[in-house]
Amino acid sequence: MRSLTFCGRFGRLMSVALAVGGCGGPVPDAPPSGEPAVSIAAPAEDLAARIGTYMPPLENGRLEIAAPQGWSWVRPGSGYLVGFTPGKASLNDLPRILISTDVPPYPGIEHVDASNIEELVQQVDLTVGGDPLESTPRAIRLGESYWVKYVSLRRSRDVLVNQLVLETVAHGRWYAIRLEVSQGRFGVHRPDALAVGASCRFSAESELQPGQVDLLADED
């Protein structure tokens, strides 16, 4: 089952415009003719400065990912692949970043690139629901990968919490990155979540080198 909970459908039938959005003044990309326009979160060098040390390969070598600079990785238990927290903070506290993976839930999409990112935007738009959306699904390019990004708002323990979600499908696997942060700190930590997306390197087959071990391979 998918680790992120998408409860219900909004039933929106119109396509989501692929527009520049979010805090920080994204710079629009200029794609080759025939490709959809996607937003770029920030200049590549800005995100690169926020990428910390890479973990050993996960998903049997299919995923390489790094926590934001100054954050640590945490085993989150059942339902998520890995979690990131600032310093040595508990995963029960905010902010936190949770990584999920599963079989692709979107029909007909096995790998996302410039040619089908708009299709993924539309499918995500039809399935996301539950918490009110502050930013509807739209396409974004982080590093060499294409993602769908949206932002929701919910209340937890009398605190307003923003959730920024990034979704993509790579080589037959669905991946999601979710930042959860108190609303007042969203602008501070939004680039951290985008940097995690920019750090991702996806492989079609296991690329573990001799002697390397997938740290989370035995986790449920």
WOTA-V449577 format. One record per helix or strand of 3 or more residues. SS is the DSSP state (~ for helix, > for strand). FROM is the first residue (numbers start at 1). TO is the last residue. Records with the same first field share a line. If there is no record, write none. Layout:
SS->FROM-TO / FROM-TO
//
This chain:
~->44-48 / 59-61 / 117-127 / 183-199
>->51-54 / 66-68 / 71-74 / 82-86 / 96-102 / 132-142 / 145-156 / 159-170 / 173-182
//
